[in-house]
Amino acid sequence: MPNSRLQHLPRVAVLIESSRAFGRGLIEGIARYSRLHGPWSMYFEPHELGVAPPGWLKDWTGDGIIARIDDRRMAEAVLGTDLPALDLRGRFRDLDLPFIGSNNIAITRVGFEHLRERGLRRFGFCGMPSGRIRALDERRDHFVRHVTEAGFDCYLFTSQPHVALAKDAAGPFGPPGVIEPAPADWDAEQNRLAEWVLSLPRPIGILACHDPRGYQLVDACRRAGVSVPDEVAVVGVDNDPVLCSMANPPMTSIDPDGSRIGFAAAECLDRMMRGEHPPQDAVTIEPRGLTARRSSDMLAIDDPEIARAVRYIRDHACEGARVDEVVQQIAMSRSVFERRFKQALGRTPKSELLRVQIERAKQLLAESDLPLATVAEQCGFSTEKYLSDAFVRVTGSRPTTFRRTIRPELSH
């Protein structure tokens, strides 16, 4: 007989790879939800992405499944259970499963804006062969759209040395072309990447589809004798601390906030296990932000005085620096300075000062428990109200709302 003292806990299968930083972030978010609203009994085995479904899943009588479905075998196994289930991979959008994942429009916008803030006017995207992973194709397409809508050219890593998509080309993406499978040999692939880098106009800013590709790109630049970041600024996606620190120089990367995606997925599955209908549309989560490292630490501004002014702003904006103070660092009138600054960066010195302050505020709100008054002080705002009003003008939300969105555990 079953032991009557045993507590019945919801049994949830977590079929997510633990070999990657993004997957571990998802798992952490699911576990955090379970601690706050469970507990759940979670069926979990460390594994790589793309492994065969576990043998026990076929006859499993649990309560729900959260999976990263990478092939049809796993899709059939999950669907075959007839249990409430979610997919966090999105590779097969024809599956009759709710999808929760990254907001690739926002991810690529963050990457483009960061590179544009370096003063760059040439951009590239380093991706994987088309058609293999839907999310990476989306990142390519969205990044190209951001670049071309801003009036610049974008160069893609494809089977050809490079493909330039001019701002006046027919359609934002041009013909997809035929992309060869990546060579299995590491050296062959790195040499191919190096040849592409050498074919590009420089300086250029390149967004890699994810951190593994970004790491390869930084290495390929070294092989080609091309300086990172002076000639090529590199940004990855996933903010994997191991890969970002292994890269030489350390790699800037966008954090898609896997933990928040995992938390949202667990919350959704909990509702489904209680009998609620699953969401009909894909649910996407905004990225946590960008961690700037040396791979993108460049200023591609031809005007040396404006470049010096930008450096001063980024070093001193959070100390309360104002435009008059910046003007004192250079030998020109304020009116000439403001005209040349806007010509170089597409925005005014005042807006750049505020942008740097707000970006620092967002970082402190996301990564610390500092009270708003302290955040305001550390970002160069005279009062908490001044920070809050400026934050709303720039981001559309209040600092407290932003913090709760980035860190959903604070809402419970």
N, C-alpha and C positions, 0 to 999 in steps of 0.2 A: 504493500500500500504506500502511496505517496506520503511523505512526511508532512503532517498538517502544519508544522511550524515553519515550513519553507515559505518565504514571501514571494508572491507572484509579481514579477517585474516585467514590464514590456521588453520583449526580446527583439533587438534591432541588429541586423547584419550590416556591418560597415565594410563594403568592398571597395576600398580606396587604397592606392599605392602609398607606401610609407617611404619610398626611396627618393622622393623629391620634396623640396621645401614646400611647394604648393599643396601637395597631397597631405603633408604633415600639418599644414595650416588648417586644411579642411577638417582633419581628424580632431585637432585641438578645439575647433569651434563646436563640433558635434559633442565632444566630451564636456565642454563648458555648459552647453545647454542641458545635458543630462544631469550635471551636478546641480544646476539651478532649478530644474523643473522635473527631474526624474525621481529617483534614479532609474536608469535603464540597464538591462543586462545586454552588453554589446558584444556581438560575435565579430571578432577581429583577428586577422592573421597578417603580420608584416609580409609584404610582397612587392614585386615590381608592377608597373603598368603593363597590361596586356597579357597577364597570366591566364591560364584556364580557370573556369569557375570551380570553386571548391566542391569536392565530391558530396559533401553533406548537404549542399544547397538543394539538391533535387528533391529530397524527402523532408526538408526542413519545415517545421510548423511554427515559425516565429510570428512576429507581429508586423514587421516592416523592414524595408531595405533602403539603404542609401549607397549608391554605387557610382563609380566612374567607368562607364561602359565604353570599352575601347575596340571591341570586335563583336561580331554577330553571335559568337558562342556565348559570351557573357549576356548579351541582350536576350537571347532565347532562354537562358537559364533563369534570369531575373523575372522575365515575363511569365515563365512557366510555373512560378510559385503562386501566382494570382494574389499576391500580397500587396498592400500599399507600398509603392516604391518611387524613388526619385533618381534621376540621372544628373550627375554633376559634370559630365564630360561634353555632352552635346554633339558628339561626332555623328550620330544618326538622328536627325530631326524627324524621321518618319516613325520613330518609336512612339507607342502609346504610353509615354511616361512624361510627367512634368520635368522641366529642366530648370535648374538654378545654376547660374554661373557668373562669369566676369562680364562687366560692361566694356566691351572692346572699343566702342566709340569713345568712351571716356578715357580708357587706357591710352589709346593712340593720340588723343587730344593732349593729354598730359605730356607725352613724349615729344610731340611736335612743338608745343608751347615752350618746353624746356630748351629744346634745341634752337628755336627761334630767338629765345631770350639771350642766347650766346651771340646773337648778331648774324647768325648763319642765313644764307640765301640759297644754299644747295642742300638737298636732302636725299636720303636713300633709305631703303627698307631691305633688310637681310632676312629672308624667310626660308621656308622649306618647300619642297616640291608641291605644286598646287594640287588640291583635291585630296590630300592625305588627311589633313586635320582641319576641320571646318573653322574652328576658332582662330587658327593661325592665318587662314585665308581671309577671314573677316578683319583681322588686325592689318593685314597688308592693304586691303581695299579701303578701309577707313583712314589709314594713315595717308594713302595716296590722295584721298578726297580732301583731307585737311590741308595737305601741301598745295594741291592744285587750286583749291578754292582761295588760298591766300596769294595765288599768283606766282608760284614757284614751280620748278621742275623736280620730279622725283625719279630716282634711279633704283631699279629693282635687281636683286640678285636672282637670276634665272639661269637657264641653260646657255644663254648667250653671255658674252663678257659683261654687258649691261644693256638695259632697256630704258631709254629716257621717255617719260611721259610728259610731254610739253604742256604748258598751261593752256595752249590753244588747240590741243589735239581734240579730235572728235570723241566726245565722251570722256569722263574723268579717268577711266581705267585703261582704255585702249584695248587692243586684242590680247587675249590671255596668253597666247603662244603655247608652245609645247615645252614642258619642263622635264628634263631628264631626272631619273632617280639619282639621289646622292650616291657617290661612290662609297663602297664599303671601306675602302682604305683611307685611314685618317690623313696621311700625307697627301694623297691625291686630292682629297676634298679641301685641305688647307691650301694647297697650291692653286686650286681653282678659285678659292676665295681671294687669295693674294693677287691673282691676275685681275680679278674684278676690281679690287681696290685700286690697283695701279691704273686701271682704265678710267677711273672717275675724275672729274674736275675737283679740285680742292681749294680751300677748305670745305668740308662737307660734314653734315650731321646725319648719322645713321641710327635708325631704330631697329634693333634685332627683335625677331618674333618672340623669343624667350631667352632666358639667361644662358642655356647651353649654346645657342647660336651666337649670342653676344660674346661669350668666352672664346668661341672659335674665331670670331671676327677680330677681336683684339689680338689674338695670336697670329692671325693671317697678316694683320698690319705690320707686326714686328718682322715677319718673314719678308714682307715686301719692302721693308726699310721706310715705312710711312709712319710718322709720329702720331701717337695718340696721347693727348687730345689736340695737339697743335695743328695737325692737318686733317684728322678724322676724329670727330667726337662720337662716342658710342654710348647708347642707352639700351639696356636690356629690360626684360619683363619677368617678374617673379620675386625679385629681391632675395635670391638664394644667397645666404651669407657665405657659404663655402665657395661657390663659383665666383661671386663678386670679389672676394678677397684673393682668390687664386689668380684672377686676371691681373696682368701687369701692363698698365697701371690698374688699380682697383676700379671696378665697373659700376657706374651709375645704373640704377635699376628702379623700375616702377613696381610698387607692392600692390598686387590685385586684391589683397585682403582676403586670403583664403579662409582665415578664421571666421570672418563675418559671413562669408558664403556658407561655411559649414554650419554656423549657428542658425542662419536663416533656413537652411535645408532641414535641420533637425526640428525647428519650430514648425515648418510646413508639414513634415512627416507626422509629427505629434498630432496635428489637427486631423490629418488623413486617417490615422489610426483610431481617432475618436469618432470617425464616421463622416467628417466634412468632405466636401468635394475638393479635388485637387485644382490648382490654378490652371486655367485654360491657356494662358500665354506664358512664354518664357519669362523667368524672373532674373534680372541681372543686377549685380551689385557694383557700385562705384569703387574705384581703386582707393586704397588707403592714402596714397601719395607717392612721392618720388624721393628716394634717398640719393643725394648727389655725392658722387665720388670723383676721383681724378680723371676718369675716362672722358668726362664731358666738361672739364674745367678749362674752358677756352673762351676767348672773346674774339670773334671774327669780325672786328670792326676796323675798317681801313683808316678811320680818323683817330689818330693816336690820343688826342686830347679828350675826345668823347669816350674812348676806351678807358682812359684813366679816370674819368668821371664816373663811369659805370662801376669800376672797381671800388671806388670810394663809396659809392652808394651801397653796394653790397656788403662792404665792411662796416659801415657806420649808420645805416638806416635805423637799426634797432637801438641805436644810442640816441635817437631823436634828431638826427641830422635833417636839415632843411635845404631847400634849393639854393638859397643865398650862400650857405656854407659850402655847398658843392661848387658853386661858381668861383668861390675864392681859391679853389685848388687849380684853376685853369686860367689862362690869360685871354679872356674874351668877355664881352658884355653878356648880360643875362639874356637879352633878346636873341643874340647870335647863337649863344649856347643852346637855348631851348629849340631854335630852329634846326640846328645841326643834330641835336640829340634826337629829335623826332624823326628826322630824315634817316638816321642810322638805325634806330630801334622801332620806329613806328608808334611811339608813345612819348608822352612828356616826361621830364625828369620827376615831376611831382607824382605822377602815376607809378613810376618805377620805384620811388621811395616807398609808396604805400604798398605796392605789390610785394616788395621784399619783407616789409613788416607783417603783412597778412600771411605770407607763406611761413614765416617763423612762428606766428601765432597758431596756425594750423598744425604745425609740427608739435608744439608744446601741448596743445589740446589733445592730440592723438596719442602722445607718448608719455604724458605725465598726468599726475593728479593735482597739479598746481591750481590754486584758486584763480579766478579770472583777474582779480586785482594784480596778482603776481605776474600772470601772463602779460597783462597790459604793460606793466613796468618793464619786463624783460624785452618787450618788443618796441619800446620807445613811445608808447602812448601815455599821455599825462594822467588819464583816468580810465577806469573800467568802462564807463559809458562811452568814452571816445573810441575805445577799442570795439565795443559792441556795435556802435553806429557805423564805423568804417567797415567792419566785418560784413554787416548786412549789405552795404553798398557794393562791395566787391563780390561776395559769394551768394547773396540772396538769402542767407539764413543767419541766425544768431549763433554766437560761439557755443552756447549751451546745447543748441540743437545739433550743431556740427559734431560736438563731442559725443552726444548720445547716439548719433548715426554711425560714427566711426567705431564706437565702443558700446554695442547694444546691451552688454551686461549691466551698464549703468542705469538702464531703463527699468530694471527688474528689482 
